């Protein structure tokens, strides 16, 4: 306890709400763009989606080239399998990461966190 009579006792100070990391305008835009329609401007979401899509493209391109090499009935060169796999990775990565972000952001909005 301090000797200053003006300073409040830390035990009796009521809990103050923590300031939000985003402004009220940004929070309402995020809520509207996530639930109705709009562009997602969160750098963390865009970075996650770009990395996920990139990894999906690389993995499925490798799988496509291996399938093209091992399946001799198709008479397809390895690079054609890699191109088909890369396209499949692009489509899969876009949809899978978008669906994940949709559920993640819905959960955050339910919790009242509109960051």
C-alpha positions as CSV (number, residue, x, y, z in Angstrom):
1,X,0.0,0.0,0.0
2,X,1.4,3.4,-0.9
3,X,1.5,6.5,1.3
4,X,-0.4,8.6,-1.4
5,X,-4.0,9.2,-0.2
6,X,-5.2,10.0,-3.7
7,X,-4.0,6.8,-5.3
8,X,-6.8,4.2,-5.2
9,X,-6.2,0.8,-3.6
10,X,-5.4,-1.7,-6.5
11,X,-7.6,-4.3,-4.9
12,X,-10.7,-2.0,-4.9
13,X,-10.3,-0.7,-8.5
14,X,-13.1,-2.2,-10.6
15,X,-12.1,-4.1,-13.7
16,X,-12.0,-1.8,-16.7
17,X,-12.8,-3.1,-20.1
18,X,-9.7,-3.7,-22.3
19,X,-9.5,-1.4,-25.3
20,X,-10.2,-3.1,-28.6
21,X,-7.3,-3.4,-31.0
22,X,-9.4,-2.2,-33.9
23,X,-11.7,0.8,-34.3
24,X,-15.5,0.5,-34.2
25,X,-15.6,1.3,-37.9
26,X,-13.2,-1.4,-38.7
27,X,-15.0,-3.9,-36.5
28,X,-18.3,-3.1,-38.2
29,X,-16.8,-3.5,-41.6
30,X,-15.2,-6.8,-40.6
31,X,-18.6,-8.0,-39.3
32,X,-20.4,-7.0,-42.5
33,X,-17.8,-8.3,-44.9
34,X,-17.6,-11.7,-43.1
35,X,-21.3,-12.2,-42.8
36,X,-22.9,-10.5,-45.8
37,X,-20.5,-9.6,-48.6
38,X,-17.2,-7.8,-48.9
39,X,-13.4,-8.0,-49.3
40,X,-11.4,-9.5,-46.5
41,X,-8.7,-7.0,-45.7
42,X,-7.1,-8.8,-42.9
43,X,-3.4,-9.4,-43.7
44,X,-3.2,-12.5,-41.4
45,X,-6.1,-14.2,-43.2
46,X,-4.7,-13.3,-46.7
47,X,-1.2,-14.5,-45.6
48,X,-2.6,-17.8,-44.3
49,X,-4.6,-18.4,-47.5
50,X,-1.6,-17.6,-49.8
51,X,0.6,-20.0,-47.8
52,X,-2.1,-22.7,-47.8
53,X,-2.7,-22.4,-51.5
54,X,1.0,-22.4,-52.3
55,X,1.6,-25.6,-50.3
56,X,-1.5,-27.2,-51.9
57,X,-0.2,-26.5,-55.4
58,X,3.3,-27.9,-54.6
59,X,2.0,-31.1,-52.9
60,X,-0.6,-31.9,-55.6
61,X,1.8,-31.0,-58.4
62,X,4.2,-33.6,-57.0
63,X,1.3,-36.1,-56.6
64,X,0.2,-35.5,-60.1
65,X,3.6,-36.0,-61.6
66,X,4.0,-39.3,-59.6
67,X,0.7,-40.5,-60.8
68,X,1.6,-39.6,-64.4
69,X,4.9,-41.5,-64.2
70,X,3.5,-44.6,-62.5
71,X,0.3,-44.9,-64.6
72,X,1.6,-46.0,-68.0
73,X,-1.8,-46.5,-69.5
74,X,-2.4,-42.8,-69.7
75,X,0.8,-42.2,-71.8
76,X,1.1,-38.8,-70.1
77,X,4.5,-37.1,-69.5
78,X,5.4,-36.2,-65.9
79,X,5.0,-32.5,-66.5
80,X,1.4,-32.9,-67.7
81,X,0.6,-34.7,-64.5
82,X,2.4,-31.9,-62.6
83,X,0.3,-29.2,-64.4
84,X,-3.0,-31.1,-63.7
85,X,-2.0,-31.6,-60.1
86,X,-1.0,-27.9,-59.7
87,X,-4.4,-26.9,-61.0
88,X,-6.1,-29.3,-58.7
89,X,-4.0,-27.9,-55.8
90,X,-5.1,-24.4,-56.7
91,X,-8.7,-25.3,-56.7
92,X,-8.4,-27.4,-53.5
93,X,-6.3,-24.8,-51.7
94,X,-8.7,-22.0,-52.5
95,X,-11.8,-23.8,-51.4
96,X,-10.3,-25.5,-48.3
97,X,-8.7,-22.4,-46.9
98,X,-11.7,-20.3,-47.7
99,X,-14.0,-22.8,-45.9
100,X,-11.7,-22.9,-42.9
101,X,-11.6,-19.1,-42.7
102,X,-15.3,-18.9,-43.0
103,X,-15.8,-21.2,-39.9
104,X,-13.0,-19.6,-38.0
105,X,-14.3,-16.0,-38.5
106,X,-17.9,-17.1,-37.7
107,X,-16.6,-18.6,-34.4
108,X,-14.7,-15.3,-33.6
109,X,-17.8,-13.2,-34.3
110,X,-19.9,-15.5,-32.1
111,X,-17.4,-14.8,-29.3
112,X,-17.8,-11.0,-30.0
113,X,-14.2,-10.6,-31.4
114,X,-14.6,-8.6,-34.6
115,X,-10.9,-8.0,-35.2
